[in-house]
């Protein structure tokens, strides 16, 4: 019979009904008997990260923490509470009854800590401090650098942390103060503002076009070297909607890395489909097939409702709204 092992290495035993409730009472007793000043709140944050992700490795990837740190925090919390919180499995970890018993209380603790952080954030100056901005890899590479450079010249005491990620950063957990996204954030506690539409065009370098077959109509794309995505089928689905009989095999070179995709277009590897605002960064790359109706991408600026009134965040938010809108139109 396979033994189940906790994060501390002890064997996890089957527990009778009512174990979770009695474990919660023990945990509450232990926490009230100790000094709150000595309690390390990072343990709870690491516990919730592992609980939500389902494995140590996934939690580390999502949170940016190191796997050994997360494992140590969970093991230390298990030791403090006197109860195993996770069972190791082949694909990750499974929460024990004790973990499920304290999950809601841990989330309330996290919510309280985040509310405190937001409260402290409102005291920050409008011209000095740190603001964390999240956006996609493409926007972080080609759109925001010039905008943030102008922000630094206008407000030299404001520090900006730029998070380049294609995953939708959770503003509610304060993984970022402001987000620039091409998908409208769904959280109800966020204030979102549409900055405009990003035009997507077929484009290629003049060096490629000089040696390529004529390109007079969208149907001629089939005879060209196309740059596509690998596992992402966005381009293929868009082509089908436009009536173009393209499949994954029609793309001679494929990558899901957005920055690499742009560089392939800029180096003359073939025809790609990119945001028009990128072309000003790639000398020699020109837009093609003006009659090709590719759906535009909306550009959204999002901020948490509770910190929008913060003078520092509001300064950066307003600056981004002012500067990004014309940048995506050019």
N, C-alpha and C positions, 0 to 999 in steps of 0.2 A: 504493500500500500504506500503510495507516494505521500511523503510528509510535506506539509505546507509550512513555510518559514517566514517569519516577520522580518522587518528591515533591520532589527537588531541581531538577527540570526537565531532567535529562539523559535522553538517549534510552536506553531499555532494550533491550539486544541479546539475542538468543537465545544460550544458553550450552550448551556440550557436556555430555554425561553426566558425572556426578561433580563438577559445578561446586559444588553445595550443600555437599558434604563438604569440598572444598578451601577454600570460602569460610568454613566454620565453623572450620577450622584457622587461617586468617588472622585471623578475629575473635578467637579465643582468644589468639593471639599478641599482637595489638594490646592486648587488655585486660590481659594479664599484663605487658606492657612499660610500660604507663602506671601512674600512681599511682591506687590505688583511692580515695584521699582526694579526688582531683580528679574522680572519675566522678560524673556527675549521674544519680542513680537515677530521677529523674522522666522521663528519656528512655525508659527501659524501660517504665515504667508507661503512658506515652502510646502507645508502640508496641503494647503488648498491648491497650490500649483500642481502637485503630483496627483491629487484627487481629481482635478478637472481634466488633466492630460491623460491619465491612465498609465503613465510610465515615467520613470525618472528621466529618460532621454528626451521624451516629448516635452516634459515640463521644462527641462533645461533649454530646449530649442525655443519654446514660446516665451519664457521669462528672461532669457539671456544669462541665467545663473549657471554655474558649473555643476555638473552631475555629482561630484563628490560633496559639494556644499549642500545640495538638496538632500542627499542620502544622510549626511551627518545631521542636518537639522531634523529630519523625520525621526532618525534613531534617537536623538536627544529628547525630542518631544515624547516619544514612546517611553523612554526611561523616566521622564518627569511625571508622566501620567500613570505609569505602571500598567500599561496595556498596549498590545500590538495594534497598529493602525492599518497596516497593509500586509497582504500575503503576496509573496513572489510567485509569478506564473511565467509560463514560457514566453508570453508576449508583453509582459509588463507587470503591473501590480493590481491587486483587487482589494478594495477597502473592507476592513473587518467591521463587525458590529459596533465596535468602539468608535471607529472613524466616522461611520454614518451617524452615530449618536451625537457627536460633537460638531458635525459639519455645519448645521444651521447656526450654532453659537459662534463658530469660527467665522462664518460669513458675516454675521452681525458685527463681530469684532473688526473684520476687515472694512466693512462699510463705515464703521465709526472712525477708523483710522483714516480712511479716504476723505470723510467729511471734515475731519480735523485738518488734513492737508489742504483741502480746498479752502477752509476758513483762513488758514495761515497765508494761503496764496493771495487772498484779497488784500493783504496788507503790503504787498510788494509795490515798489515804486513803478511809475509808468515809464521810466527811462533807464532803469538799472535792474538787472537780474537775468534769469535764464528762462527761455521759452523753448519748448520742445515741439518741433514741427514734423509731422509724418506725411509722406507722400510715396508714390510709386517710384520704382527704379528709374523709369524713363524721365519723369518729371524732376526727380532729384538730380539727374545727370544733365539734362538739357534745358529745363524750364526754370527751376528755382535758383541755380547759382547766381545768375545775373541779378535776379530780384533780391536775393539775400545780400549780395554785395552792396546794392543800393541802400538796403536797410541798415547795414553796418555803417555806411558813410553818414546816413541821416541820424542814426542813434548808436554811436560807438560804444556806449556802456551796456547795451543789450547783448547778451550772449545767446546764441541760437544753437540748439542741438537738432541736427537734421537726421531723421530716421528714414532710410530708403528701404522700403519693403512693399511687396505687392499684396501682402495680407492686410485686411482692414484692421487697423489699429483700434483697440477699444479705448475710446476717450473716457469712458466711465471709470476705468481702472487707472486713469492717469498715466497710461503708457505714452501719451502725448497730450500737449495742451491744445494744439490746432492740427487739423488734418486737411490736406488737399487731396481730393479723391475724384476718380472718374466714375464712381458708383455712389449713388446717394446713400449715406449712412442711415441705418434703420432705427437707431436708438431714439426713443421718445424724449430723452433728457438732453438731446443735442439741438443746437440751433444751426441750421444749414442755410447756406446762401449759394445760389447758382451764379457762377461767374461768367458763364458763356458756354459755347460749343467749340470743341476742338475738331477741326476739319482733318479727316483722314484722306490721304491721297496715295495713289500709286506713284512710285518714284524710283529713279535709277541714276547712276553716275553717267556723265557724258562719255566716259571711256568705254563703258559697257554698250551704250546705245550706238556708238560709232561702228561697232563690229557685229551688232545684233540685227536680226531681220526687221523689216519695217513694222511699226506699231501704229496702226491707224484707228483701230476699234478694239473694244474690250475683248472680243472674240480672238484677237491676235495674241492675247496673253498665253494661250496654250502652246504656241511655238517658241516661247521665251524661257530663259532660265529664271525661275521664280524662287524667292526666298520666303520660307514659311516657318510655322511653329512646329515643334516636335510632337509633344503629347497634347498640347493645347489645340483644339480644333476650331478656334474662333474664326480664323481666316477662311477655312473651308466652309464653315456654316454661312458666313457672310457671302461667299462666292455663290453658293447655292441659292440664296435669297435673291441675288442679282441675276440669276439665270446663267451663271458661268459654270460649265461642267468640269470643275476642278476637284481633284481628290488629293490626299496626302502625297501620293506618288508623283504628282505633277510638280512638286516643289523640290528642286535639285539640292538645296541646302536648307537644313531645318535646325532651329534652336528655340528653346523657351526662354533664354536669357534675353531680356529686352534690350539691354545695353549692347550686347554682342550683335543682336539683330540689326540695330541701327548702324553699327560699325561695318557690317557686311554690306549694307546698302551704300554707305559712304565710300567703301573701297572698291566698288564696281563689281561685286559678286553677282549681281542680277537685279531683278525688279522686286521691290518690297512695298509694303503698305505701312505708312508711317504718318505721324502727326505733322501737319504742314509746318508748324513752328520749328520743327527740327531742321528743316532744310537750310535755314540761315547759318547753322553751325557746320554744315557739310558743303564746302565749296565744290562746285561741279555737279552736285546732285540737283536734278530738276523734277518738277511734278509732271505727270503724264496723264493722258486720257481724261481731259476735263469733263467729258460726258459720263464718266464712270461714277455712278451715284453711290458712294460709300457712306453708310450711316455715320454721323458725327458722334463724338463722345462728349457727354456733358461734364463740366468741371465744377466740382462742389467744394466749398470751404466750410468746414465744420468746427464747432467749438462747444464745450460743455456749457450748459445754461448757467451753472453756478459760478463759473469763472470768467464768463464773457465780460462781466462788469469789472473784473480786475484791471486796473489801469495798465499794467505791463502787457498782459495778454491782449487787451483791447487795442493797444498801440500797434502790436505786431499784426493782429487780425485785420485791422483797417488798412494797414500798409499793404499786406498781401492782397486784399480785395482790390485795392487801387491799382496795384502794379501787375497782377497776374492777368486781369481781364484784357488789357490791350496786348499783352505778350502772346496770348493764345490766338488772338485774331490776326496777328502779323504773319 
